[in-house]
Amino acid sequence: MINDFEQYLGYMIQEPTLEELNHAIRHFMLKVPFENIDVQNKKEISVEVNDLFNKVVKQQRGGFCYELNGLFHYYLKEKGYKVSYAAGTIKGPEGWRMLGSHMLNLVDIDGQLHVADVGFGDLPTQAMPIDGPPITDQNGVFRAIGIDGKWFEVQKQEEQDFKVLYKAEYAPKSLSEFSEAIDYNQHSPESIFVRKLLITQTKENGRATMTENYMSVITPISKKRFKVTAENYRQLLHENFNLDLKINRFKQETDS
């Protein structure tokens, strides 16, 4: 499984170093989109590693945080990293979401904790050291800072200030502790993932993002926006995310 995973990513970790971790994160994020199509299609989510491998590698799909960070966690552990799950609480435009419902990875390298989150969407393509220098890449400037002995925040710079993306606990979590959050985020009418389609992926020179309404492609020199319809969504999926899938909400709109 590991060999097939590395072949799919196009990168092989040789030893558990920060440099190797950063290369693996970048390859993963450039290859695997964040997407909630299964949630939209009311298809049950599995976080069993064989199911994750089949979905991401065999079917060449993406997933949301529990799936992407779950598979990446398994890979890092197999490669000798000291990695643990952490529970985060996302701060969206409407305020704080369900407490502890975001799952991310923390990696300890020589006593320094790093956020290694490949399942959030808008984050840098390398690990963020907690209380280390900000990380800059094509997606912006990011940092992870400790708040107290229990919490830290992941932030993104907007103009002169840093905006909180989520807060998270240092305390290691088991995968089973996310069962309630996984159930909520794929079934509850209140879940953002049930209410809205979201597909996003880092590109070599920017980011592509698709919702039920619009497709946007952002580079350092341009921003393109297209209306998403039942007639063009599959072409947009293929061109921007290499996905070939039906999304039920567009069929329903066509039928109505």
Order of alpha helices (4+ residues) and beta strands (2+ residues): alpha-alpha-beta-alpha-alpha-alpha-beta-beta-beta-beta-beta-beta-beta-beta-beta-alpha-alpha-beta-beta-beta-beta-alpha-alpha
